[in-house]
Amino acid sequence: MKTSTLRTLLLETLFCTLLLPVHSFTSYANDFVGPDDVLSKSFNKTTLEAQATIVAWADDLAANGGSPWTVTSKTIMPPSQDKHDYVSWAPYSWPNCTGVGNTTELTPEQIWVTCPYYTRDGLFNPDARLVNDVGAFGNMSDAVFYNALAWAINGSSVYSANVAQYIQTWFVDPDTAMNPNLNFAQMARGPNGQVGQHTGVLDLKCMTKVVSAVLILRQGKAVEWTSELDTQLTNWTNSYMTWLETSSLGKGEEAAANNHGTFFYNQLAALQILVGDNNGAKDTLEKYFTTQYKKQIAANGDQPLETARTRPYHYRAYNLAAMITNAKLGAYIGYDVWNLTTDAGTNIKSALDYAMTLPAGSELASELYPKHSRCWLRVRRPGRHLCQVPPPECRHVVPCGRAVPVESAFL
């Protein structure tokens, strides 16, 4: 069965017949939407409000924030002193200055290089966003994704031009382009932390959204997506993939057993699809589903490596987003993985079923909405009315008559 595309997503917006108004924008952990059905524009009339939400999100993203986004707009330089190098600071890294011997109060800049930093898992250090290339990339990838979908909906060149501009600025323009590496991503800081960590590869996980947008404009022959821009992005991508596959940081992230490894395969497979290497993408996804995936879901559907974290509800949903994205990438290239099982005999739906049985506690229950919509879309039988009793594979689905956020159907 094909991966869910915009046509299907729009049809399901009226999930259980309750449609909410256009919602303020929400960024999701990851997604991939193939271009085929998107470009067919065979949208049901009941999806008009869903289409309006997508277009509104595209407009909001274009109007707000730092568009066009770029790594060169940051005010804090990387250790290389090259503003084109991507920089981020480890979000859970905190300083301990008790033993540095200072006699006067240290400035923030002195703390960043003088004090040892240590990890407090799940506790976000607010000053980590003083350098915010990670936020800029996230906003750019969302803007590219939703502007491409908006172009597919109404054909306005405003949206395809936005996509081309944002990609041109982030990846291609000599004055603003990012160097094709993550050598300074998620730096721990301190005297021994002035280099990146393999966990920083996660910062670019949403390359899959960028790839979705490019495939839509490329296949739809958008005038603004020129052959020159396509070639330049392909060249950048090939250089970045070389770094991703050969650097110690890239290899470290590839080996990660938890969500970091799952998202690594999202990123690499999507980039391989972008440059036309579908065989390489299949090999990449096969590697994930025969290695990390085999150990990620227990017999009861739990994800032990995510449950062990300080925010287990979030991290279960986070890894589910990555697993589902890998499945959707696989479906796009003809590699069906939805029913592949782990060593415990479980699969992606098992993990979702289990996650839906657990209370969110102080965390956000809405993190699971997009995942349960995806499961519903995947297993719904042909001819089954949307609001009949859910099939066993989706027994966790919110019952008919209860509202599910509109945006949950877009993933």
N, C-alpha and C positions, 0 to 999 in steps of 0.2 A: 504494500500500500504506500502511496506517495506520502511524503511529509506534508503537514498542514501548510497551506499557502494562504495568501490574503483572501482569496475567494471563500475558503472554508472558514477562516477566522471571522470574516464579516457575517457569514450566515449564522454563526453561533453567538453573535453579539446579543441576540434576544434569548439567551440561555434561560430556560424556564419562564419565558414570556415576559420577564420583567426587565425593561430597558431603563437605565438611569440616564440623566442628562450628560452632556459632554463634561468630562472630568479634567481637572488640572493634571498636568503631565506627571507621569511616574516613570522613572527609569528602572528597567528590569535587568537582572544580572547578566543575561545573554539571550540571544535568539538568532535563528537563521530562517529566512524565508526565501525559497526558490523563486525564480522569475516566471515560470511557465504559466501557472494559473493566475498569478498577479496580473500579467499582461493580457490575459484573455478577457478581463473586465466583465466576466459573466456574473455580475453581482446581483443578488436578489434585492427587491425593493425594500424589504424589511431591514436592510442594512444601512439605510440612508443616514441614520444618526451615528452609526459606527464609522461610516466614511467621514462624516463631519468631524468626529473626534480625532481621527487620524490627521485630517487636514488642519484642524485647530492646533494639534500638537506640533505639526510641522511649522505653522505660522509662529507659534509661541517660541519655539526653539530658535527660529531665524531672527526673531525680534529681540530676544532677551539674551543676557549673558555676554560673553566676550567674542561673539562671532565677528569675523572668522577667527577661529581658535588657532593658536600656534604655540610651540614650545619656546619661541624667542621672546614672548611677552613677559616671562617671569623676571622678578627683580633680584632673585638670589641665584648666583652663578654656581654651576657644578664645579667639582674639584678640577676638572679639565680646563676651566675658564672658557669653555666653548658654549655659547648660549644655545647652539643647535643640539646639544646633548640633552636628552630627556632626563629629568631629575624628579625623584620623589623620596620622601622620608618614610621609614617604616612606621605604620600607624599606631602600633602598640609598643613603641620604644620610648622609654622614659629615662631621664638623666638622674644620676646619683652623684652629687658634687661634694659629698661629705669628706672625701679623702684627698681632694686635689690641692689643699694647702693654700688656698687663696686667702688674702687678708682684707680684700675689699669685695664688694658685691660684684659678681660676674655679670657682664652684659649677655643678652641672649646669644649673640654671635660667639662669645667666648665659651659659653656653655656647650654650644653645638660641636665644638672641636676639642674641648678640654675635659669635660666630664664623661666618665664611662656611662654607657646606656645599657639598660636591661629591658627585657620583654615582660609586659604585663598583659597576658593574652585576653583579648576582648575589651580592653580598656583603652579607648581611643585618646591619643595625645592631641589636643586641639591645635597645637602649634605645628603639627605635621602638615597642615594645609597652608602654611605660610609660603611654601613652594607647591604649586598646585597644577603641575603638568598632568597629573592623574585626573583631576577634575576637568581640565580642558579637553583631554582626550575623550573622557566619558561623554561630555556634552557634545563634542564634535561627532562622535560615533552615533549618538542618538539623533542629532540633527540630520546627518547624512541618511540614516535609516528611514526616518519618518518623512523627510522630504522626497526621497525616492518613492515611497509608498503613495504619498500625495500626488506625485506626478503620474503614477500608474492609475490613480483614481480619476483625475480630471484632466490630465494632459497638459496642464499649464507649464510653460517653460520657466516660470518663476522658480518652481521647485527643482527642476533638473539643473537650472543654472546655480541654485544654491549648493546642490550636491557637488557640482564640478568646482565651484569656488572653494568650498571647505576642504576638499581633497587636494586641490591645487596648493592651497596655503599650507596645509599640515605636512604634506609629503613631497612636494615638487618645487615650489618657488625657492630659488637660491637664497633669498633673504630671510625666509621663515621656515624652511623645511627642517624636519627632525632628522638627525643622523640615524641611520638604520641599526641602532643597537639600544640596549637597556643597561649599559654599564653602570649607571648611577641610579637605578630604580630601587626603591625601598631601602635606601641607605640607613643603617642603624644610627649613624652619627657617633660622636666621641672620637678619641684619639685613634681607635682601631676600626672605625666604622665609616671611613670616607670613601667607600666603594659600595657598589650595589650588592644585593643579595639575590639568590635565585628566586625568592618569593616575589621579587619585583616584576618578573615576567607576567604575573597575573594582571598587572596594570593595563596591559593591552589585550585582555581577553576578548573585548568587544570588537576586535578586528572582524569577527563574524558578521556583525551588523554592517560594517563598512563593505565587506564582500557582498552581502545581500544587495546593498544599494548599487554597487558597481554592476553586478550581474543584471539587475533590472534595467538600468540605463543602457548597458551594453547591448543586451538582447533586444530591448525596445527601440534601439537606434535613436536615442535622444541626440538631437543636434549638438547640444552643449557637451556631450561626452565625446570628445574628439579622439581620433586615432593617436594623436600626439600625446594627449593626457593619458590615454590608456597605456601606451608604451612606457611613458615615464613612471607611472605607478607600478607597472609590472617590473621595471628595472629596480625600483626601490624595494619592492617586495622580495625579489630574488636576493638582493643584498641582505635584507633583514633576515630572510629564512636561513641564509648561510650562517649568520651570527646565531640565530636561534638553535640551529642543529649542531653547531660546532663549539660554541663558547662553553665555559665551565658553568656559567649561570644558566644558560639554556638547558644544558644536560642535567643540571641539578633539579630544575623544575620538571623536566620530563620524567625524572625518577620519583617524584613526589607521590606518595601513596594515597593522599587524600584529595580534596577538591582542587588543590593546586595542579596536580597531575592531570585531572580530568579537564580543567580549563586549558592546560597546555595543548592538549590534543584538539580541543575546539579551535584554537588559534592556528596551529600548524595546518590542520586539514583544510580549514577555510582558505588560508593563503595559498595552499597548493591548488585548490579549485580555482582561485582567482587567476593564477598564471597558466591554467589549462592542464595541470598535472593531476587528472582524476585518478590515475592508477596510483600515484604517490599518496593521494588523499585516502584512497582505500587501504593502502598498506598502513598508513598512520592510524586510521580508525581500527583496523584489525589488531594492531599492536595494543591499543588501549583496551579493547574488549577481550583480549586474551592475556592481559597482564593485570594492571591496576583494578579494572572492573571486577575481575574474578574474586577479589578479596573485599570489595567495598560494601557489599550488602549481605547481612547475616541471614540466618534461616528464618528469623521472625520478621525480616524486612528492615531492621534497624541498619543504620550506617554507623558502625562503632567509631570510626575515626572522626566523624563529625560530632557524634554524641559526646565524645570525650572533651570537646571544646567548652569554653565558658558560656557560649551562646548556642546551645545545641539546636534549638528550633531553627534559628537563622542558618546555621551551617548545613543542616540536613536539606533545607530548601535550596541553599546555594549550590550544593553538589548535585542535587536533582536537576537544577537548571542546566548545569554543564553536561550531565549525562543525557538529558533530553536533546540538547543542542547537538551532541555527537550523533545521536540517533537520527535527527533531522538532516544533518550533513550526509550521513550514510544513505538515507533514503533518496536524497537528491542524486547521488551517483550510482544508485542501484544496489546498495549494500544494506539489506534489511537486518537490523539488529534489535528490534523492539522485543523480541522473545528470546534473545540470547540470555543464558543463565549464568549465574556466578557459581563458584565452587559449592555454595550452600543450596543451589537449586532455585535461587530467587532471581528476579529481574527488575527492570526499572519500575514497573507497576507495583511490584511488591514493596519497593522502597517508598513509593508514594502512598500506598494503602496504609503502611505502618505510620508514616509521618502524620497522616490525617487523623490518626487515633489519639494523638498526643495534644495536650493543652499547650497553648502558646505561652502561658504564664505572663511574664512581663515583656515578652517579645511580641512582634507583630504577626498576628495570624494571617494577615493579607499576603505575606511572603509566599504562601502556598497556593493562593488563588490561581496564578497563571499555570502552575504545574498541574493542578487538577483539571483545568480546562483542556490542557494538552492531552491528558490521558483520555478524557471524554471524547475529544475529537478523534483520537487514534483508534479507540475500540468500539465506537458507536456503530452498530450494525446498519447496513443499507436498509432503508425503509422504516427503521425504528423511529417513532416520534420522539422528538427531543426531550419531552417531559414525561415519558414513561419511566417506570422504575429502572434505575441505572443497572447495567449488566454487572455481574459479580466482580469483574476486573476493576470497576469504579464504584464500588459500594460506598466509598467515602464521599462521593459527590454530594454537594449541597442539595437537599431535597427541593423539588419543585415548589414554587411559591415563596422561596426565600431569595432575596436579591444577591446577585454576585456582581462585583464592580465591573463596569463596562470594559475597563482596560484589561481585565483578566482574560478576555477573549482574544486579545490581540497577539498573544504569544503562543 
